């Protein structure tokens, strides 16, 4: 039985990282994902043009490997989606208020000590 567990564990380790492991972020990736979510919110509010958003996204992702970029984008989308939790899809006023609160929360400046979002 122990030999089976050892073989199974070795096979899992050699198979590569699990999907859950792919979304665990290092400090730089975490910061980039928060800033990417901020850029998404700013673009949605009209504070960034599509071109400015694209430039900012490319700058944020520069230097990361493809798998890291995928994790950063996935996490940023998760943050953005979380901001919209419990808001009626058609309530643009509530959407904009939530996005403005998020942008003003300190996330965009990188000041994570002030980062609070009221839900």
KOLNUNU-648378 format. One record per residue: x negated, y, z negated of N, C-alpha, C in turn; residue number from 1; residue in one letter. Coordinates in Angstrom, 2 decimals. Atoms other than C-alpha are relative to their C-alpha. Layout:
BEGIN
<site n_xx="X" n_yy="Y" n_zz="Z" ca_xx="X" ca_yy="Y" ca_zz="Z" c_xx="X" c_yy="Y" c_zz="Z" nr="NUM" rest="A"/>
...
END
This chain:
BEGIN
<site n_xx="-0.83" n_yy="-1.18" n_zz="0.00" ca_xx="0.00" ca_yy="0.00" ca_zz="0.00" c_xx="-0.87" c_yy="1.25" c_zz="0.00" nr="1" rest="X"/>
<site n_xx="0.88" n_yy="-1.16" n_zz="0.05" ca_xx="-2.81" ca_yy="2.43" ca_zz="-0.88" c_xx="-0.69" c_yy="0.22" c_zz="1.34" nr="2" rest="X"/>
<site n_xx="0.65" n_yy="-0.12" n_zz="-1.30" ca_xx="-4.52" ca_yy="1.65" ca_zz="2.42" c_xx="0.95" c_yy="0.63" c_zz="1.02" nr="3" rest="X"/>
<site n_xx="-0.99" n_yy="-0.58" n_zz="-0.90" ca_xx="-1.29" ca_yy="2.48" ca_zz="4.30" c_xx="0.13" c_yy="1.50" c_zz="-0.23" nr="4" rest="X"/>
<site n_xx="-0.10" n_yy="-1.42" n_zz="0.31" ca_xx="-0.99" ca_yy="5.82" ca_zz="2.49" c_xx="-1.23" c_yy="0.77" c_zz="0.46" nr="5" rest="X"/>
<site n_xx="1.23" n_yy="-0.64" n_zz="-0.44" ca_xx="-4.62" ca_yy="6.65" ca_zz="3.22" c_xx="-0.01" c_yy="0.16" c_zz="1.51" nr="6" rest="X"/>
<site n_xx="-0.04" n_yy="-0.07" n_zz="-1.47" ca_xx="-4.19" ca_yy="5.86" ca_zz="6.92" c_xx="1.05" c_yy="1.02" c_zz="0.45" nr="7" rest="X"/>
<site n_xx="-1.06" n_yy="-0.95" n_zz="-0.38" ca_xx="-0.91" ca_yy="7.81" ca_zz="7.12" c_xx="-0.43" c_yy="1.43" c_zz="-0.29" nr="8" rest="X"/>
<site n_xx="0.46" n_yy="-1.34" n_zz="0.36" ca_xx="-2.42" ca_yy="10.82" ca_zz="5.33" c_xx="-1.08" c_yy="0.47" c_zz="0.97" nr="9" rest="X"/>
<site n_xx="1.07" n_yy="-0.34" n_zz="-0.94" ca_xx="-5.50" ca_yy="10.76" ca_zz="7.56" c_xx="0.58" c_yy="0.33" c_zz="1.37" nr="10" rest="X"/>
<site n_xx="-0.63" n_yy="-0.27" n_zz="-1.30" ca_xx="-3.32" ca_yy="10.59" ca_zz="10.66" c_xx="0.69" c_yy="1.35" c_zz="0.01" nr="11" rest="X"/>
<site n_xx="-0.66" n_yy="-1.30" n_zz="0.08" ca_xx="-1.31" ca_yy="13.60" ca_zz="9.50" c_xx="-1.00" c_yy="1.14" c_zz="0.01" nr="12" rest="X"/>
<site n_xx="1.03" n_yy="-1.05" n_zz="0.03" ca_xx="-4.45" ca_yy="15.62" ca_zz="8.77" c_xx="-0.63" c_yy="0.16" c_zz="1.37" nr="13" rest="X"/>
<site n_xx="0.62" n_yy="-0.07" n_zz="-1.32" ca_xx="-5.98" ca_yy="14.76" ca_zz="12.13" c_xx="0.96" c_yy="0.51" c_zz="1.07" nr="14" rest="X"/>
<site n_xx="-0.98" n_yy="-0.45" n_zz="-0.98" ca_xx="-2.74" ca_yy="15.58" ca_zz="13.94" c_xx="0.07" c_yy="1.52" c_zz="0.07" nr="15" rest="X"/>
<site n_xx="0.00" n_yy="-1.46" n_zz="-0.03" ca_xx="-3.20" ca_yy="19.24" ca_zz="13.05" c_xx="0.94" c_yy="0.57" c_zz="-1.03" nr="16" rest="X"/>
<site n_xx="-0.82" n_yy="-0.66" n_zz="1.01" ca_xx="-1.36" ca_yy="21.79" ca_zz="11.01" c_xx="1.49" c_yy="-0.24" c_zz="0.23" nr="17" rest="X"/>
<site n_xx="-1.46" n_yy="0.16" n_zz="-0.10" ca_xx="2.30" ca_yy="21.36" ca_zz="10.27" c_xx="0.62" c_yy="1.33" c_zz="0.41" nr="18" rest="X"/>
<site n_xx="-0.66" n_yy="-1.26" n_zz="-0.36" ca_xx="4.81" ca_yy="23.93" ca_zz="11.56" c_xx="0.11" c_yy="0.96" c_zz="-1.18" nr="19" rest="X"/>
<site n_xx="-0.08" n_yy="-0.88" n_zz="1.17" ca_xx="5.20" ca_yy="25.25" ca_zz="8.02" c_xx="-1.34" c_yy="0.67" c_zz="-0.24" nr="20" rest="X"/>
<site n_xx="1.33" n_yy="-0.57" n_zz="0.18" ca_xx="1.44" ca_yy="25.76" ca_zz="7.80" c_xx="-0.30" c_yy="1.08" c_zz="1.02" nr="21" rest="X"/>
<site n_xx="0.24" n_yy="-0.98" n_zz="-1.04" ca_xx="1.49" ca_yy="27.70" ca_zz="11.03" c_xx="0.58" c_yy="1.37" c_zz="-0.35" nr="22" rest="X"/>
<site n_xx="-0.60" n_yy="-1.27" n_zz="0.38" ca_xx="3.67" ca_yy="30.37" ca_zz="9.42" c_xx="-0.57" c_yy="0.57" c_zz="-1.29" nr="23" rest="X"/>
<site n_xx="0.65" n_yy="-0.59" n_zz="1.16" ca_xx="1.51" ca_yy="30.83" ca_zz="6.33" c_xx="-1.04" c_yy="0.99" c_zz="0.51" nr="24" rest="X"/>
<site n_xx="0.81" n_yy="-1.08" n_zz="-0.55" ca_xx="-0.35" ca_yy="34.07" ca_zz="6.80" c_xx="-1.13" c_yy="0.41" c_zz="-0.92" nr="25" rest="X"/>
<site n_xx="1.10" n_yy="-0.60" n_zz="0.73" ca_xx="-3.71" ca_yy="35.41" ca_zz="5.75" c_xx="0.34" c_yy="1.47" c_zz="-0.24" nr="26" rest="X"/>
<site n_xx="-0.29" n_yy="-1.39" n_zz="0.36" ca_xx="-3.86" ca_yy="38.95" ca_zz="4.35" c_xx="0.10" c_yy="0.90" c_zz="1.23" nr="27" rest="X"/>
<site n_xx="-0.04" n_yy="-0.84" n_zz="-1.20" ca_xx="-4.64" ca_yy="40.55" ca_zz="7.73" c_xx="1.22" c_yy="-0.29" c_zz="0.85" nr="28" rest="X"/>
<site n_xx="-1.19" n_yy="0.38" n_zz="-0.76" ca_xx="-1.86" ca_yy="38.62" ca_zz="9.43" c_xx="1.26" c_yy="0.50" c_zz="-0.69" nr="29" rest="X"/>
<site n_xx="-1.15" n_yy="-0.49" n_zz="0.76" ca_xx="0.57" ca_yy="39.55" ca_zz="6.67" c_xx="0.18" c_yy="1.51" c_zz="0.25" nr="30" rest="X"/>
<site n_xx="-0.05" n_yy="-1.45" n_zz="-0.23" ca_xx="-0.28" ca_yy="43.24" ca_zz="7.05" c_xx="0.48" c_yy="0.29" c_zz="1.43" nr="31" rest="X"/>
<site n_xx="-0.38" n_yy="-0.21" n_zz="-1.39" ca_xx="0.05" ca_yy="43.02" ca_zz="10.84" c_xx="1.48" c_yy="-0.31" c_zz="0.21" nr="32" rest="X"/>
<site n_xx="-1.41" n_yy="0.35" n_zz="-0.17" ca_xx="3.46" ca_yy="41.32" ca_zz="10.57" c_xx="0.90" c_yy="1.08" c_zz="-0.60" nr="33" rest="X"/>
<site n_xx="-0.79" n_yy="-1.08" n_zz="0.60" ca_xx="4.77" ca_yy="44.06" ca_zz="8.25" c_xx="-0.02" c_yy="1.23" c_zz="0.91" nr="34" rest="X"/>
<site n_xx="0.11" n_yy="-1.16" n_zz="-0.90" ca_xx="3.47" ca_yy="46.77" ca_zz="10.59" c_xx="0.74" c_yy="-0.25" c_zz="1.32" nr="35" rest="X"/>
<site n_xx="-0.74" n_yy="0.32" n_zz="-1.21" ca_xx="4.98" ca_yy="44.96" ca_zz="13.58" c_xx="1.50" c_yy="0.16" c_zz="-0.26" nr="36" rest="X"/>
<site n_xx="-1.41" n_yy="-0.20" n_zz="0.35" ca_xx="8.37" ca_yy="44.89" ca_zz="11.82" c_xx="0.32" c_yy="1.49" c_zz="-0.08" nr="37" rest="X"/>
<site n_xx="-0.18" n_yy="-1.45" n_zz="0.06" ca_xx="7.94" ca_yy="48.61" ca_zz="11.17" c_xx="0.11" c_yy="0.57" c_zz="1.41" nr="38" rest="X"/>
<site n_xx="-0.05" n_yy="-0.47" n_zz="-1.39" ca_xx="7.24" ca_yy="49.22" ca_zz="14.87" c_xx="1.33" c_yy="-0.38" c_zz="0.65" nr="39" rest="X"/>
<site n_xx="-1.30" n_yy="0.42" n_zz="-0.53" ca_xx="10.36" ca_yy="47.22" ca_zz="15.77" c_xx="1.10" c_yy="0.93" c_zz="-0.50" nr="40" rest="X"/>
<site n_xx="-1.02" n_yy="-0.88" n_zz="0.58" ca_xx="12.44" ca_yy="49.36" ca_zz="13.41" c_xx="-0.11" c_yy="1.40" c_zz="0.60" nr="41" rest="X"/>
<site n_xx="0.17" n_yy="-1.34" n_zz="-0.58" ca_xx="10.94" ca_yy="52.60" ca_zz="14.73" c_xx="0.48" c_yy="0.04" c_zz="1.44" nr="42" rest="X"/>
<site n_xx="-0.46" n_yy="0.04" n_zz="-1.40" ca_xx="11.63" ca_yy="51.55" ca_zz="18.31" c_xx="1.52" c_yy="-0.05" c_zz="0.05" nr="43" rest="X"/>
<site n_xx="-1.45" n_yy="0.10" n_zz="0.04" ca_xx="15.21" ca_yy="50.61" ca_zz="17.44" c_xx="0.65" c_yy="1.33" c_zz="-0.36" nr="44" rest="X"/>
<site n_xx="-0.52" n_yy="-1.32" n_zz="0.39" ca_xx="15.69" ca_yy="54.06" ca_zz="15.86" c_xx="-0.29" c_yy="1.08" c_zz="1.04" nr="45" rest="X"/>
<site n_xx="0.36" n_yy="-0.99" n_zz="-1.02" ca_xx="14.24" ca_yy="55.79" ca_zz="18.93" c_xx="-1.19" c_yy="0.85" c_zz="-0.39" nr="46" rest="X"/>
<site n_xx="1.18" n_yy="-0.74" n_zz="0.44" ca_xx="11.18" ca_yy="57.00" ca_zz="17.02" c_xx="-1.23" c_yy="-0.34" c_zz="0.84" nr="47" rest="X"/>
<site n_xx="1.06" n_yy="0.42" n_zz="-0.93" ca_xx="8.93" ca_yy="55.09" ca_zz="19.44" c_xx="0.65" c_yy="-0.30" c_zz="1.34" nr="48" rest="X"/>
<site n_xx="-0.47" n_yy="0.39" n_zz="-1.33" ca_xx="9.40" ca_yy="54.83" ca_zz="23.18" c_xx="-0.39" c_yy="-1.46" c_zz="0.24" nr="49" rest="X"/>
<site n_xx="0.34" n_yy="1.37" n_zz="-0.33" ca_xx="9.21" ca_yy="51.43" ca_zz="24.80" c_xx="-1.50" c_yy="-0.14" c_zz="0.25" nr="50" rest="X"/>
<site n_xx="1.44" n_yy="0.01" n_zz="-0.28" ca_xx="5.69" ca_yy="52.28" ca_zz="26.01" c_xx="-0.81" c_yy="0.12" c_zz="-1.29" nr="51" rest="X"/>
<site n_xx="0.71" n_yy="-0.17" n_zz="1.27" ca_xx="4.58" ca_yy="53.48" ca_zz="22.56" c_xx="0.09" c_yy="-1.28" c_zz="-0.84" nr="52" rest="X"/>
<site n_xx="-0.17" n_yy="1.25" n_zz="0.73" ca_xx="6.03" ca_yy="50.33" ca_zz="20.99" c_xx="-0.94" c_yy="-1.07" c_zz="0.55" nr="53" rest="X"/>
<site n_xx="0.88" n_yy="1.00" n_zz="-0.62" ca_xx="4.16" ca_yy="48.14" ca_zz="23.50" c_xx="-1.46" c_yy="0.23" c_zz="-0.34" nr="54" rest="X"/>
<site n_xx="1.39" n_yy="-0.32" n_zz="0.35" ca_xx="0.89" ca_yy="49.95" ca_zz="22.85" c_xx="-0.29" c_yy="-0.34" c_zz="-1.46" nr="55" rest="X"/>
<site n_xx="0.19" n_yy="0.28" n_zz="1.41" ca_xx="1.34" ca_yy="49.69" ca_zz="19.10" c_xx="-0.04" c_yy="-1.51" c_zz="-0.25" nr="56" rest="X"/>
<site n_xx="-0.02" n_yy="1.46" n_zz="0.17" ca_xx="2.21" ca_yy="45.98" ca_zz="19.33" c_xx="-1.31" c_yy="-0.61" c_zz="0.48" nr="57" rest="X"/>
<site n_xx="1.27" n_yy="0.53" n_zz="-0.50" ca_xx="-0.86" ca_yy="45.28" ca_zz="21.47" c_xx="-1.15" c_yy="0.33" c_zz="-0.94" nr="58" rest="X"/>
<site n_xx="1.06" n_yy="-0.38" n_zz="0.95" ca_xx="-3.08" ca_yy="47.20" ca_zz="19.04" c_xx="0.07" c_yy="-0.84" c_zz="-1.27" nr="59" rest="X"/>
<site n_xx="-0.16" n_yy="0.81" n_zz="1.22" ca_xx="-1.65" ca_yy="45.30" ca_zz="16.06" c_xx="-0.46" c_yy="-1.43" c_zz="0.20" nr="60" rest="X"/>
<site n_xx="0.32" n_yy="1.40" n_zz="-0.27" ca_xx="-2.17" ca_yy="41.92" ca_zz="17.72" c_xx="-1.42" c_yy="-0.22" c_zz="0.50" nr="61" rest="X"/>
<site n_xx="1.36" n_yy="0.10" n_zz="-0.53" ca_xx="-5.63" ca_yy="42.70" ca_zz="19.10" c_xx="-0.92" c_yy="-0.63" c_zz="-1.04" nr="62" rest="X"/>
<site n_xx="0.95" n_yy="0.66" n_zz="0.89" ca_xx="-8.27" ca_yy="40.44" ca_zz="17.59" c_xx="0.53" c_yy="-1.28" c_zz="-0.63" nr="63" rest="X"/>
<site n_xx="-0.57" n_yy="1.24" n_zz="0.54" ca_xx="-5.90" ca_yy="37.65" ca_zz="16.56" c_xx="0.06" c_yy="-1.05" c_zz="1.10" nr="64" rest="X"/>
<site n_xx="-0.15" n_yy="1.11" n_zz="-0.95" ca_xx="-5.80" ca_yy="34.24" ca_zz="18.23" c_xx="1.48" c_yy="-0.19" c_zz="0.32" nr="65" rest="X"/>
<site n_xx="-1.38" n_yy="0.19" n_zz="-0.46" ca_xx="-2.67" ca_yy="33.12" ca_zz="20.09" c_xx="0.91" c_yy="-0.55" c_zz="-1.09" nr="66" rest="X"/>
<site n_xx="-0.83" n_yy="0.59" n_zz="1.05" ca_xx="-1.38" ca_yy="30.98" ca_zz="17.23" c_xx="0.27" c_yy="1.02" c_zz="-1.11" nr="67" rest="X"/>
<site n_xx="-0.18" n_yy="-1.04" n_zz="1.02" ca_xx="-1.92" ca_yy="33.83" ca_zz="14.77" c_xx="0.99" c_yy="1.07" c_zz="0.49" nr="68" rest="X"/>
<site n_xx="-0.93" n_yy="-0.99" n_zz="-0.58" ca_xx="-0.12" ca_yy="36.24" ca_zz="17.11" c_xx="1.43" c_yy="-0.51" c_zz="-0.06" nr="69" rest="X"/>
<site n_xx="-1.34" n_yy="0.60" n_zz="0.05" ca_xx="2.83" ca_yy="33.87" ca_zz="17.34" c_xx="0.57" c_yy="0.06" c_zz="-1.41" nr="70" rest="X"/>
<site n_xx="-0.45" n_yy="-0.03" n_zz="1.39" ca_xx="3.00" ca_yy="33.64" ca_zz="13.54" c_xx="0.33" c_yy="1.42" c_zz="-0.44" nr="71" rest="X"/>
<site n_xx="-0.23" n_yy="-1.41" n_zz="0.35" ca_xx="2.76" ca_yy="37.43" ca_zz="13.17" c_xx="1.33" c_yy="0.47" c_zz="0.58" nr="72" rest="X"/>
<site n_xx="-1.24" n_yy="-0.41" n_zz="-0.65" ca_xx="5.57" ca_yy="38.01" ca_zz="15.67" c_xx="1.20" c_yy="-0.69" c_zz="-0.64" nr="73" rest="X"/>
<site n_xx="-1.10" n_yy="0.74" n_zz="0.63" ca_xx="7.75" ca_yy="35.30" ca_zz="14.13" c_xx="0.33" c_yy="0.58" c_zz="-1.38" nr="74" rest="X"/>
<site n_xx="-0.23" n_yy="-0.56" n_zz="1.33" ca_xx="7.29" ca_yy="36.75" ca_zz="10.66" c_xx="0.61" c_yy="1.40" c_zz="0.10" nr="75" rest="X"/>
<site n_xx="-0.56" n_yy="-1.35" n_zz="-0.19" ca_xx="8.00" ca_yy="40.31" ca_zz="11.91" c_xx="1.47" c_yy="-0.08" c_zz="0.38" nr="76" rest="X"/>
<site n_xx="-1.41" n_yy="0.19" n_zz="-0.39" ca_xx="11.22" ca_yy="39.13" ca_zz="13.55" c_xx="0.81" c_yy="-0.43" c_zz="-1.22" nr="77" rest="X"/>
<site n_xx="-0.67" n_yy="0.42" n_zz="1.23" ca_xx="12.11" ca_yy="37.43" ca_zz="10.27" c_xx="0.26" c_yy="1.18" c_zz="-0.94" nr="78" rest="X"/>
<site n_xx="-0.20" n_yy="-1.20" n_zz="0.83" ca_xx="11.58" ca_yy="40.69" ca_zz="8.35" c_xx="1.13" c_yy="0.84" c_zz="0.56" nr="79" rest="X"/>
<site n_xx="-1.00" n_yy="-0.84" n_zz="-0.66" ca_xx="13.65" ca_yy="42.61" ca_zz="10.86" c_xx="1.39" c_yy="-0.61" c_zz="-0.15" nr="80" rest="X"/>
<site n_xx="-1.27" n_yy="0.70" n_zz="0.13" ca_xx="16.40" ca_yy="40.01" ca_zz="10.82" c_xx="0.51" c_yy="0.08" c_zz="-1.43" nr="81" rest="X"/>
<site n_xx="-0.37" n_yy="-0.10" n_zz="1.41" ca_xx="16.38" ca_yy="40.06" ca_zz="7.02" c_xx="0.55" c_yy="1.37" c_zz="-0.37" nr="82" rest="X"/>
<site n_xx="-0.51" n_yy="-1.34" n_zz="0.25" ca_xx="16.93" ca_yy="43.80" ca_zz="7.05" c_xx="1.47" c_yy="0.13" c_zz="0.38" nr="83" rest="X"/>
<site n_xx="-1.35" n_yy="-0.11" n_zz="-0.52" ca_xx="20.14" ca_yy="43.31" ca_zz="8.97" c_xx="0.98" c_yy="-0.95" c_zz="-0.69" nr="84" rest="X"/>
<site n_xx="-0.84" n_yy="0.97" n_zz="0.70" ca_xx="21.47" ca_yy="40.62" ca_zz="6.61" c_xx="1.19" c_yy="0.71" c_zz="-0.65" nr="85" rest="X"/>
<site n_xx="-1.25" n_yy="-0.46" n_zz="0.61" ca_xx="25.07" ca_yy="41.23" ca_zz="5.52" c_xx="0.50" c_yy="1.32" c_zz="0.54" nr="86" rest="X"/>
<site n_xx="-0.53" n_yy="-1.20" n_zz="-0.65" ca_xx="25.59" ca_yy="44.19" ca_zz="7.85" c_xx="0.81" c_yy="-0.45" c_zz="1.21" nr="87" rest="X"/>
<site n_xx="-0.87" n_yy="0.31" n_zz="-1.13" ca_xx="28.46" ca_yy="43.98" ca_zz="10.31" c_xx="-0.73" c_yy="0.35" c_zz="1.29" nr="88" rest="X"/>
<site n_xx="0.72" n_yy="-0.17" n_zz="-1.26" ca_xx="27.03" ca_yy="43.60" ca_zz="13.81" c_xx="0.35" c_yy="1.30" c_zz="0.72" nr="89" rest="X"/>
<site n_xx="-0.43" n_yy="-1.20" n_zz="-0.70" ca_xx="29.04" ca_yy="46.55" ca_zz="15.11" c_xx="-0.20" c_yy="1.29" c_zz="-0.78" nr="90" rest="X"/>
<site n_xx="0.15" n_yy="-1.18" n_zz="0.85" ca_xx="28.17" ca_yy="48.94" ca_zz="12.28" c_xx="-1.37" c_yy="0.65" c_zz="0.23" nr="91" rest="X"/>
<site n_xx="1.30" n_yy="-0.61" n_zz="-0.34" ca_xx="25.40" ca_yy="51.00" ca_zz="13.91" c_xx="-0.45" c_yy="1.00" c_zz="-1.06" nr="92" rest="X"/>
<site n_xx="0.38" n_yy="-0.94" n_zz="1.06" ca_xx="25.50" ca_yy="53.58" ca_zz="11.12" c_xx="-0.74" c_yy="-0.73" c_zz="-1.12" nr="93" rest="X"/>
<site n_xx="0.64" n_yy="0.80" n_zz="1.06" ca_xx="24.66" ca_yy="50.93" ca_zz="8.52" c_xx="-1.34" c_yy="-0.55" c_zz="0.48" nr="94" rest="X"/>
<site n_xx="1.26" n_yy="0.50" n_zz="-0.56" ca_xx="22.00" ca_yy="49.44" ca_zz="10.81" c_xx="-1.05" c_yy="1.08" c_zz="-0.05" nr="95" rest="X"/>
<site n_xx="0.97" n_yy="-1.10" n_zz="-0.05" ca_xx="20.32" ca_yy="52.80" ca_zz="11.31" c_xx="-0.43" c_yy="0.43" c_zz="-1.40" nr="96" rest="X"/>
<site n_xx="0.34" n_yy="-0.36" n_zz="1.38" ca_xx="20.48" ca_yy="53.63" ca_zz="7.59" c_xx="-0.99" c_yy="-1.00" c_zz="-0.58" nr="97" rest="X"/>
<site n_xx="0.89" n_yy="1.03" n_zz="0.52" ca_xx="18.87" ca_yy="50.31" ca_zz="6.69" c_xx="-1.39" c_yy="0.11" c_zz="0.64" nr="98" rest="X"/>
<site n_xx="1.28" n_yy="-0.14" n_zz="-0.69" ca_xx="16.16" ca_yy="50.79" ca_zz="9.34" c_xx="-0.76" c_yy="1.24" c_zz="-0.46" nr="99" rest="X"/>
<site n_xx="0.66" n_yy="-1.22" n_zz="0.48" ca_xx="15.45" ca_yy="54.37" ca_zz="8.21" c_xx="-0.56" c_yy="-0.20" c_zz="-1.40" nr="100" rest="X"/>
<site n_xx="0.50" n_yy="0.30" n_zz="1.35" ca_xx="15.14" ca_yy="53.19" ca_zz="4.60" c_xx="-1.26" c_yy="-0.86" c_zz="0.06" nr="101" rest="X"/>
<site n_xx="1.16" n_yy="0.88" n_zz="-0.16" ca_xx="12.73" ca_yy="50.47" ca_zz="5.71" c_xx="-1.22" c_yy="0.78" c_zz="0.49" nr="102" rest="X"/>
<site n_xx="1.12" n_yy="-0.79" n_zz="-0.55" ca_xx="10.59" ca_yy="52.87" ca_zz="7.77" c_xx="-0.55" c_yy="0.96" c_zz="-1.06" nr="103" rest="X"/>
<site n_xx="0.42" n_yy="-0.95" n_zz="1.03" ca_xx="10.48" ca_yy="55.33" ca_zz="4.85" c_xx="-0.55" c_yy="-0.69" c_zz="-1.25" nr="104" rest="X"/>
<site n_xx="0.33" n_yy="0.74" n_zz="1.22" ca_xx="9.67" ca_yy="52.59" ca_zz="2.32" c_xx="-1.49" c_yy="-0.08" c_zz="-0.32" nr="105" rest="X"/>
<site n_xx="1.43" n_yy="0.12" n_zz="0.24" ca_xx="5.90" ca_yy="52.80" ca_zz="2.64" c_xx="-0.63" c_yy="-1.10" c_zz="0.84" nr="106" rest="X"/>
<site n_xx="0.53" n_yy="1.08" n_zz="-0.82" ca_xx="5.55" ca_yy="49.78" ca_zz="4.90" c_xx="-0.77" c_yy="0.54" c_zz="1.20" nr="107" rest="X"/>
<site n_xx="0.63" n_yy="-0.53" n_zz="-1.20" ca_xx="4.69" ca_yy="51.87" ca_zz="7.93" c_xx="-1.33" c_yy="0.68" c_zz="-0.29" nr="108" rest="X"/>
<site n_xx="1.26" n_yy="-0.66" n_zz="0.35" ca_xx="1.97" ca_yy="53.77" ca_zz="6.12" c_xx="-0.99" c_yy="-1.00" c_zz="-0.59" nr="109" rest="X"/>
<site n_xx="0.88" n_yy="1.00" n_zz="0.61" ca_xx="0.57" ca_yy="50.56" ca_zz="4.64" c_xx="-0.04" c_yy="0.10" c_zz="-1.51" nr="110" rest="X"/>
<site n_xx="-0.04" n_yy="-0.16" n_zz="1.45" ca_xx="1.38" ca_yy="51.72" ca_zz="1.11" c_xx="0.99" c_yy="-1.01" c_zz="-0.57" nr="111" rest="X"/>
<site n_xx="-0.88" n_yy="1.08" n_zz="0.43" ca_xx="2.79" ca_yy="48.42" ca_zz="-0.14" c_xx="0.47" c_yy="0.15" c_zz="-1.44" nr="112" rest="X"/>
<site n_xx="-0.44" n_yy="-0.22" n_zz="1.37" ca_xx="3.09" ca_yy="49.69" ca_zz="-3.71" c_xx="1.37" c_yy="0.65" c_zz="-0.04" nr="113" rest="X"/>
<site n_xx="-1.27" n_yy="-0.71" n_zz="-0.04" ca_xx="6.09" ca_yy="51.82" ca_zz="-2.65" c_xx="1.05" c_yy="-0.75" c_zz="0.79" nr="114" rest="X"/>
<site n_xx="-0.85" n_yy="0.73" n_zz="-0.93" ca_xx="7.71" ca_yy="49.13" ca_zz="-0.53" c_xx="1.22" c_yy="-0.58" c_zz="-0.70" nr="115" rest="X"/>
<site n_xx="-1.27" n_yy="0.52" n_zz="0.48" ca_xx="11.32" ca_yy="48.73" ca_zz="-1.58" c_xx="1.06" c_yy="0.33" c_zz="1.03" nr="116" rest="X"/>
<site n_xx="-1.10" n_yy="-0.21" n_zz="-0.94" ca_xx="14.39" ca_yy="48.37" ca_zz="0.56" c_xx="1.28" c_yy="-0.32" c_zz="-0.74" nr="117" rest="X"/>
<site n_xx="-1.26" n_yy="0.27" n_zz="0.70" ca_xx="17.86" ca_yy="48.71" ca_zz="-0.89" c_xx="0.92" c_yy="-0.76" c_zz="0.94" nr="118" rest="X"/>
<site n_xx="-0.91" n_yy="0.82" n_zz="-0.80" ca_xx="20.27" ca_yy="46.09" ca_zz="0.34" c_xx="1.43" c_yy="0.22" c_zz="-0.42" nr="119" rest="X"/>
END
